[in-house]
Amino acid sequence: MQNNLDINGFINSAAVSGDIARFLIIFLRISIFMAMMPIFSSQNSPVQFKMGLAVAFALVITPVVNFDLGDTPIALVIMKEIVLSMLLGGVGLLVFTGVSMAGQIMSNSMSLSIATYFDPQFGQSAEMSRLLEAIVTLLFFIMNAHQDMIYIFVKSFELIPPGQIKMNNLMIAGMFGGAKLFVMAIKVGAPVMVGLLVANLLLGFLYKAAPQVNIMFVSFPIFIFFGMVLLIAGMPVFLHVVAQYIGGMKQDMYDVLQMGTR
């Protein structure tokens, strides 16, 4: 009788330890994905809220996800999970980072960053970045992109179970994502950048014609005015370009998963 109790206790303890290990691996992938996902990656989101949401997702997913790590070293499994989660979450973060970069370029072109010269404690100029990020956030939820990202992420446990991630092509996906970031920033900021470049050329001709004009201080209100006009006029183009990138998030995440299986 005592031997039967010992065997049953050993089996139960092994099953519990296996469930805990499976939960921790799933929680690792979810927590990193949440940390990289748009909106949740913002510093304005409380850490307690993000951790609680990650734990809730892990508790829901753990009973329906089965995988066997085999003889794979746990350190290697953790490293692969970190890379995959960062790439999956980075697909969404890529759009917001590109828009933020474009907003910073616009701020510099419109001379809004001049405040940092007069008062260095003012910090980096980010007025345009915040405005564009607010617009993209609304567009992100209107297009239900958050639902698509969560769906593909949950599907990732079926397509690539923990311990079966192949790293050969995942690093290539990360490099292509970096290149895509700069292309998007140029596309989004192009109308304002090109328009203000023309304004700079015209002011250069004005300075040659009237050298006594203090062109530096004359240009500030001109750049701000034309920059805002060009931003409003180019808003349909901005929304179209950003909507294309947001609409492609689901396919981009699926492509990352496909590269992780090869």
Secondary structure, 3 states (H helix, E strand, C coil): CHHHHHHHHHHHHHHHHHHHHHHHHHHHHHHHHHHHCCCCCCCCCCHHHHHHHHHHHHHHHHHHCCCCCCCCCHHHHHHHHHHHHHHHHHHHHHHHHHHHHHHHHHHHHCCHHHHHHHCHHHCCCCHHHHHHHHHHHHHHHHCCHHHHHHHHHHHHHHHCCCCCCCCCCHHHHHHHHHHHHHHHHHHHHHHHHHHHHHHHHHHHHHHHHCCCCCHHHHHHHHHHHHHHHHHHHCHHHHHHHHHHHHHCHHHHHHHHHHHCCC
